[in-house]
Amino acid sequence: MGTHIATTPFGRRSMSLDIIASQARAGKIDSDATVSKWQAFGNIREAKEALGATDRALAILNALLTFHRDDELSGEGGLVVFPSNEQLIRRANGMSPATLRRHLSVLVTCGLVIRRDSPNGKRFARKGQGGQVEQAYGFDLSPIVARAGEFKELAAAVQHERKAYKLVKERLTICRRDIVKIIDAGLNEDVPADWGRFLRRYETIIAKLPRTASRQVLETIADELEDLWTQVHQLLETFVKSQNMSANESHFERHIQNSNPHSNSTDESENRSGKENEASATAAKYDNVRSLPKRDLPLGMVLDACPEILTMVRGGQIRTWRDFVAAAELARPHMGISPSAWQEAVEAMGPEQAAATVAGILQRSNHINSLGGYLRNLTERARGGQFSVWPMIMALLRARLDEKAGKSPAEPSWTEADVGNDLVDRPRHTEISEALRLSMKNRGWE
């Protein structure tokens, strides 16, 4: 008598079209088809999201495969395994019976296994006289053989998508880094361009970036960033090509301080001429500064540019912006800066920017006659959008780097462009305010 192959689930489990389709695919296996079960399982694990399988379901599938003795699954038959729930739980590293049943249903729904239920729902095998299995009830692994090619293609597609996602993330990160540093370079080198507009466009593009984004969204944003990068990079390249060595040298010479105390009247007239030339270029520079949004300065950069502020703090350490603002408030009375001048600076620039400005003034205090008047002048210019603390800090930082390199430090250009000649003392001797001199004497610096 022939044996009828079970196609419907036992008990209250319902039949579905997906189960029928899975059984139909499994029935078309060639008898000579063979598949490495672990290679096929690796492809299934790679494509688990596309298949709709869960991690627990894959752990159960891995356990089911261990009950098949051979390393290869063959289309000749013998693909039904019949472990008990207790055996499956042990090999699946432990889980509750309810969890086991739920994830077995996931495997069936995904078309990875087929139920071959016995009349009473138990799993067992009936053997013949020679010990060969004549009839088995349990889980049929034939869908793995039937869909092996599909699993391989899905795994390759998932790997390709993962690689493409990684590449676009790298592209996005590099573009962001390049654009920010190019804009900063343009600002620091006084390259004539509307850098504020470029920065605002960059921030607008970045604002579109969600916390979790698909590859398509990331590629769209990366394309916009690359377009912006092309524009700012070409600006810098064009500016560099337009400069020749003589122009660079003359630009550098205009900012070198004449430290000779016996300079003649010709040198003084040349210095005055240089100041007038630089003052004539101030209007264009103010337009650039006015377009800049208020950005946070890196605290480490400010401390590198203005180390004198550390002398105002017990222990000489500033770790946070709160410490930095407190140090500026402590330095203010010693510098002869009135409370009203400090308050106006805070209202115009914000506490952190105002503190950075005070630190910069302290760093260059031996070149300034009236520190309080200097701060008030910068405050007025900040209100009119004609002063930004970024160029000031960068100029001080470059001067510090020149000193460390053993070069003759260039005079920071912010003392000329941002303040009138009545406040800045650039002549052949050093003058400081009486209040700062008294503070230095009390601290034993003189």
C-alpha positions as CSV (number, residue, x, y, z in Angstrom):
1,M,0.0,0.0,0.0
2,G,1.2,3.5,-0.7
3,T,1.9,6.1,2.0
4,H,0.2,9.4,1.9
5,I,2.5,12.4,2.5
6,A,1.1,14.8,5.1
7,T,0.6,18.3,3.8
8,T,-1.6,20.0,6.4
9,P,-0.7,20.9,10.0
10,F,-2.0,19.1,13.0
11,G,-4.5,20.5,15.4
12,R,-5.8,24.1,15.3
13,R,-3.0,25.3,13.0
14,S,-4.5,26.7,9.8
15,M,-3.5,26.0,6.3
16,S,-2.4,29.0,4.1
17,L,-1.5,29.7,0.5
18,D,2.1,30.4,1.5
19,I,2.4,26.9,2.9
20,I,1.0,25.4,-0.3
21,A,3.4,27.5,-2.4
22,S,6.3,26.3,-0.2
23,Q,5.3,22.7,-0.7
24,A,5.0,23.2,-4.4
25,R,8.5,24.5,-4.7
26,A,9.8,21.7,-2.5
27,G,8.2,19.1,-4.8
28,K,10.2,20.3,-7.8
29,I,13.6,19.4,-6.5
30,D,15.8,17.5,-8.9
31,S,16.8,14.1,-7.5
32,D,20.5,14.9,-8.1
33,A,20.5,18.3,-6.4
34,T,22.8,18.6,-3.5
35,V,23.4,21.6,-1.2
36,S,25.9,22.1,1.7
37,K,23.6,22.7,4.6
38,W,25.9,25.0,6.4
39,Q,26.6,27.1,3.4
40,A,22.9,27.4,2.7
41,F,22.3,28.3,6.4
42,G,25.0,31.0,6.1
43,N,23.1,32.5,3.1
44,I,19.8,32.3,5.0
45,R,21.4,34.1,8.0
46,E,22.8,36.8,5.8
47,A,19.4,37.4,4.2
48,K,17.3,36.9,7.3
49,E,15.7,40.4,7.2
50,A,14.7,39.9,3.5
51,L,13.2,36.5,4.4
52,G,11.5,37.7,7.6
53,A,13.3,35.3,9.9
54,T,14.2,36.2,13.5
55,D,17.4,35.4,15.4
56,R,15.5,32.9,17.5
57,A,14.0,31.2,14.5
58,L,17.5,30.9,12.9
59,A,18.8,29.3,16.2
60,I,16.0,26.7,15.9
61,L,16.8,26.1,12.2
62,N,20.5,25.6,13.1
63,A,19.4,23.0,15.7
64,L,17.2,21.3,13.1
65,L,20.1,21.0,10.7
66,T,22.2,19.3,13.3
67,F,19.7,16.4,13.4
68,H,20.4,15.7,9.7
69,R,23.5,13.4,9.8
70,D,25.1,14.4,6.5
71,D,26.7,17.8,5.8
72,E,24.9,17.9,2.4
73,L,21.2,18.0,1.8
74,S,20.2,15.9,-1.2
75,G,17.1,15.9,-3.4
76,E,16.9,12.1,-3.2
77,G,14.9,12.3,0.0
78,G,15.4,11.7,3.6
79,L,15.2,15.4,4.5
80,V,12.6,15.1,7.3
81,V,14.0,15.4,10.8
82,F,11.9,14.5,13.9
83,P,13.4,15.8,17.1
84,S,11.3,16.3,20.2
85,N,10.7,19.7,21.6
86,E,13.0,18.9,24.5
87,Q,15.8,18.0,22.1
88,L,15.3,21.1,20.1
89,I,15.3,23.3,23.2
90,R,18.6,21.8,24.3
91,R,20.3,22.3,21.0
92,A,18.9,25.8,20.5
93,N,20.7,26.9,23.7
94,G,17.5,26.9,25.8
95,M,14.1,28.7,25.4
96,S,10.6,28.2,26.7
97,P,8.3,25.8,24.9
98,A,6.0,28.7,24.0
99,T,8.9,30.6,22.4
100,L,10.0,27.4,20.5
101,R,6.5,26.9,19.1
102,R,6.2,30.6,18.1
103,H,9.5,30.6,16.2
104,L,8.9,27.3,14.6
105,S,5.8,28.9,13.1
106,V,8.1,31.7,11.8
107,L,10.3,29.1,10.0
108,V,7.2,27.6,8.4
109,T,5.8,31.0,7.4
110,C,9.1,32.1,5.8
111,G,9.1,28.9,3.7
112,L,12.3,27.5,5.3
113,V,10.8,24.3,6.5
114,I,7.6,22.3,6.0
115,R,5.6,20.6,8.7
116,R,5.0,16.9,8.1
117,D,2.7,16.2,11.0
118,S,1.6,12.7,12.0
119,P,-2.1,11.9,12.7
120,N,-1.6,12.6,16.4
121,G,0.9,15.5,15.9
122,K,3.9,13.5,17.3
123,R,7.2,13.4,15.5
124,F,8.7,10.0,14.8
125,A,10.0,7.7,12.0
126,R,8.8,4.3,10.9
127,K,11.5,2.0,9.7
128,G,11.4,-1.0,7.5
129,Q,13.0,-4.4,7.9
130,G,16.4,-3.2,6.8
131,G,16.5,-0.3,9.2
132,Q,15.7,2.2,6.5
133,V,13.2,5.0,7.2
134,E,10.0,4.3,5.4
135,Q,7.9,7.2,6.8
136,A,9.0,10.2,8.9
137,Y,6.9,12.8,10.6
138,G,8.5,16.1,11.7
139,F,10.1,19.0,9.8
140,D,10.9,18.7,6.1
141,L,14.2,20.6,5.1
142,S,13.6,20.2,1.4
143,P,12.8,24.0,0.9
144,I,16.4,24.7,1.8
145,V,17.5,22.6,-1.2
146,A,14.8,24.0,-3.5
147,R,15.5,27.6,-2.7
148,A,19.3,27.4,-2.3
149,G,19.9,29.5,-5.4
150,E,17.5,32.1,-4.2
151,F,19.1,32.3,-0.8
152,K,22.5,32.8,-2.4
153,E,21.3,35.7,-4.5
154,L,19.5,37.3,-1.6
155,A,22.7,37.0,0.5
156,A,24.8,38.6,-2.3
157,A,22.3,41.4,-2.6
158,V,22.3,42.1,1.2
159,Q,26.2,42.1,1.2
160,H,26.2,44.5,-1.8
161,E,23.7,46.8,-0.1
162,R,25.7,46.8,3.2
163,K,28.9,47.7,1.3
164,A,27.1,50.5,-0.6
165,Y,25.7,51.9,2.6
166,K,29.2,51.8,4.2
167,L,30.7,53.6,1.2
168,V,28.1,56.4,1.2
169,K,28.5,56.9,4.9
170,E,32.3,57.3,4.4
171,R,31.7,59.6,1.5
172,L,29.3,61.7,3.6
173,T,31.8,61.9,6.5
174,I,34.7,62.9,4.3
175,C,32.6,65.6,2.5
176,R,31.4,67.1,5.9
177,R,35.0,67.2,7.2
178,D,36.4,68.7,4.0
179,I,33.7,71.4,3.7
180,V,34.1,72.6,7.3
181,K,37.9,72.7,7.1
182,I,37.9,74.5,3.7
183,I,35.5,77.1,5.0
184,D,37.7,77.6,8.1
185,A,40.7,77.9,5.9
186,G,39.0,80.5,3.8
187,L,38.1,82.5,6.8
188,N,41.5,82.2,8.4
189,E,43.4,83.1,5.2
190,D,41.1,86.1,4.4
191,V,40.1,84.6,1.1
192,P,37.5,87.0,-0.5
193,A,34.2,85.1,-0.6
194,D,30.8,85.0,1.1
195,W,31.8,82.2,3.5
196,G,28.9,82.8,5.7
197,R,26.5,81.9,2.9
198,F,28.4,78.7,2.2
199,L,28.3,77.8,5.9
200,R,24.6,78.4,6.1
201,R,24.0,76.2,3.1
202,Y,26.1,73.5,4.7
203,E,24.1,73.7,7.9
204,T,20.8,73.5,5.8
205,I,22.0,70.4,4.1
206,I,23.1,68.7,7.3
207,A,19.7,69.5,8.9
208,K,18.1,67.2,6.4
209,L,20.1,64.2,7.8
210,P,17.8,62.1,10.0
211,R,19.0,60.0,12.9
212,T,18.5,56.8,10.9
213,A,18.5,57.1,7.1
214,S,18.3,54.8,4.2
215,R,21.1,54.6,1.7
216,Q,19.0,56.5,-0.9
217,V,18.6,59.4,1.5
218,L,22.3,59.4,2.4
219,E,23.2,59.4,-1.3
220,T,21.0,62.4,-2.0
221,I,22.6,64.4,0.9
222,A,26.1,63.3,-0.2
223,D,25.4,64.6,-3.7
224,E,24.4,68.0,-2.3
225,L,27.5,68.1,-0.1
226,E,29.8,67.2,-3.0
227,D,28.3,70.0,-5.1
228,L,29.0,72.4,-2.2
229,W,32.5,71.0,-1.7
230,T,33.3,71.6,-5.4
231,Q,32.3,75.2,-5.1
232,V,34.4,76.0,-2.0
233,H,37.3,73.9,-3.2
234,Q,37.4,75.7,-6.5
235,L,37.3,79.1,-4.7
236,L,40.5,78.2,-2.7
237,E,42.2,76.8,-5.8
238,T,41.5,79.9,-7.8
239,F,42.7,82.1,-5.0
240,V,45.9,80.2,-4.6
241,K,46.6,80.3,-8.3
242,S,46.0,84.1,-8.4
243,Q,48.7,84.7,-5.8
244,N,52.4,84.9,-6.7
245,M,55.4,84.9,-4.4
246,S,56.0,88.6,-4.4
247,A,52.4,89.3,-3.5
248,N,52.6,86.8,-0.7
249,E,55.8,88.4,0.6
250,S,54.4,91.9,0.5
251,H,51.2,90.8,2.3
252,F,53.3,89.2,5.0
253,E,55.6,92.2,5.4
254,R,52.7,94.5,6.1
255,H,51.8,92.5,9.2
256,I,55.3,92.2,10.7
257,Q,55.8,94.5,13.7
258,N,58.8,96.9,13.5
259,S,60.5,96.2,16.8
260,N,63.5,98.5,16.1
261,P,63.3,101.3,18.7
262,H,65.5,103.6,16.6
263,S,63.5,103.4,13.4
264,N,63.7,106.6,11.2
265,S,60.8,108.7,10.0
266,T,60.8,107.0,6.7
267,D,59.9,103.7,8.4
268,E,57.2,105.3,10.4
269,S,55.7,106.9,7.3
270,E,55.7,103.5,5.6
271,N,54.0,101.9,8.6
272,R,51.3,104.6,8.5
273,S,50.9,104.0,4.8
274,G,50.5,100.3,5.5
275,K,47.9,101.0,8.1
276,E,45.9,103.1,5.6
277,N,46.1,100.4,3.0
278,E,44.8,97.8,5.4
279,A,42.1,100.1,6.7
280,S,40.9,100.6,3.1
281,A,40.4,96.8,2.9
282,T,38.5,96.7,6.1
283,A,35.1,97.3,4.5
284,A,35.2,94.2,2.4
285,K,36.4,92.2,5.5
286,Y,33.5,93.6,7.5
287,D,31.0,92.4,4.9
288,N,32.5,88.9,5.3
289,V,32.4,89.0,9.1
290,R,28.8,90.3,9.1
291,S,27.6,87.3,7.1
292,L,29.1,84.8,9.6
293,P,26.7,83.1,12.0
294,K,27.7,82.8,15.7
295,R,29.6,79.5,16.0
296,D,31.0,77.8,19.0
297,L,34.7,78.1,19.4
298,P,36.7,75.0,20.4
299,L,37.8,75.7,24.0
300,G,41.1,74.0,23.4
301,M,41.8,76.4,20.5
302,V,41.0,79.5,22.6
303,L,43.3,78.3,25.4
304,D,46.1,77.6,22.9
305,A,45.8,81.1,21.5
306,C,45.3,82.9,24.8
307,P,47.4,81.0,27.5
308,E,47.6,84.2,29.7
309,I,44.0,83.6,30.9
310,L,45.3,80.4,32.7
311,T,47.3,82.6,35.1
312,M,44.0,83.9,36.5
313,V,42.9,80.5,37.6
314,R,44.1,78.7,40.7
315,G,46.0,75.7,39.5
316,G,46.2,77.0,36.0
317,Q,43.6,74.6,34.6
318,I,40.4,75.4,32.7
319,R,38.3,72.4,31.7
320,T,34.9,73.8,30.7
321,W,33.4,76.9,29.2
322,R,31.9,77.7,32.6
323,D,35.5,77.7,34.1
324,F,36.6,79.9,31.2
325,V,33.9,82.5,31.6
326,A,34.6,82.6,35.4
327,A,38.3,83.2,34.6
328,A,37.4,86.1,32.3
329,E,35.2,87.6,35.0
330,L,38.1,87.3,37.4
331,A,40.5,88.9,35.0
332,R,38.2,91.8,34.1
333,P,38.9,94.0,37.2
334,H,42.6,93.4,36.9
335,M,42.5,94.6,33.3
336,G,40.6,97.8,34.2
337,I,37.4,96.7,32.5
338,S,34.4,98.0,34.2
339,P,31.4,95.8,35.0
340,S,29.2,97.7,32.6
341,A,31.7,97.2,29.7
342,W,31.7,93.4,30.5
343,Q,27.9,93.2,30.7
344,E,27.5,95.0,27.4
345,A,30.0,92.6,25.8
346,V,28.1,89.6,27.2
347,E,24.8,91.0,25.8
348,A,26.3,91.7,22.4
349,M,28.3,88.5,21.9
350,G,27.2,86.0,24.5
351,P,29.2,85.0,27.6
352,E,31.5,82.5,25.9
353,Q,32.3,84.8,22.9
354,A,32.8,87.8,25.3
355,A,35.1,85.7,27.5
356,A,37.2,84.7,24.5
357,T,37.4,88.4,23.5
358,V,38.6,89.3,27.0
359,A,41.2,86.5,26.8
360,G,42.4,87.8,23.5
361,I,42.7,91.3,24.8
362,L,44.6,90.0,27.9
363,Q,47.0,88.1,25.5
364,R,47.8,91.3,23.6
365,S,47.5,93.7,26.6
366,N,51.1,95.0,26.1
367,H,50.0,96.4,22.7
368,I,46.9,98.2,23.9
369,N,46.6,101.4,25.9
370,S,43.1,101.1,27.2
371,L,41.8,97.6,27.7
372,G,38.3,98.6,28.7
373,G,38.0,101.0,25.8
374,Y,39.2,98.3,23.5
375,L,36.5,96.0,24.7
376,R,33.8,98.6,24.3
377,N,35.0,99.3,20.8
378,L,34.8,95.6,19.9
379,T,31.4,95.4,21.5
380,E,30.1,98.2,19.3
381,R,31.5,96.5,16.3
382,A,29.9,93.2,17.3
383,R,26.5,94.9,17.6
384,G,27.0,96.1,14.0
385,G,28.1,92.7,12.7
386,Q,31.6,94.0,12.1
387,F,33.5,91.8,14.6
388,S,33.8,88.1,15.0
389,V,36.0,86.4,17.6
390,W,37.0,83.7,15.2
391,P,39.5,85.7,13.1
392,M,40.9,87.3,16.4
393,I,41.6,83.9,17.9
394,M,43.1,82.5,14.7
395,A,45.4,85.5,14.4
396,L,46.6,85.0,18.0
397,L,47.0,81.3,17.4
398,R,49.1,81.8,14.2
399,A,51.3,84.3,16.2
400,R,51.8,81.7,18.9
401,L,52.8,79.1,16.3
402,D,55.2,81.4,14.7
403,E,56.9,82.1,18.1
404,K,57.2,78.3,18.8
405,A,58.7,77.8,15.3
406,G,61.3,80.5,16.1
407,K,60.0,82.9,13.5
408,S,59.5,86.6,13.9
409,P,55.8,86.6,14.9
410,A,53.5,88.5,12.6
411,E,51.4,91.2,14.3
412,P,47.8,89.9,14.6
413,S,45.7,91.8,12.0
414,W,42.7,92.2,14.3
415,T,44.5,94.9,16.3
416,E,44.6,97.0,13.2
417,A,41.3,96.2,11.5
418,D,38.9,96.1,14.4
419,V,40.0,99.0,16.6
420,G,40.9,102.6,16.0
421,N,44.5,103.8,16.3
422,D,43.6,105.7,19.4
423,L,43.2,102.5,21.4
424,V,46.0,100.4,19.9
425,D,49.6,101.2,20.8
426,R,51.9,99.8,18.1
427,P,54.9,102.0,18.5
428,R,58.4,101.3,19.7
429,H,57.7,100.9,23.4
430,T,55.3,98.9,25.5
431,E,52.5,100.5,27.5
432,I,49.9,98.8,29.7
433,S,47.1,100.1,31.8
434,E,47.8,101.3,35.3
435,A,45.3,98.8,36.7
436,L,46.9,95.9,35.0
437,R,50.4,97.1,36.1
438,L,49.2,97.2,39.7
439,S,47.6,93.7,39.4
440,M,50.9,92.3,38.0
441,K,52.8,94.0,40.8
442,N,50.5,92.4,43.4
443,R,51.0,89.0,41.9
444,G,54.8,89.4,41.9
445,W,55.1,89.5,38.1
446,E,57.2,92.7,38.0
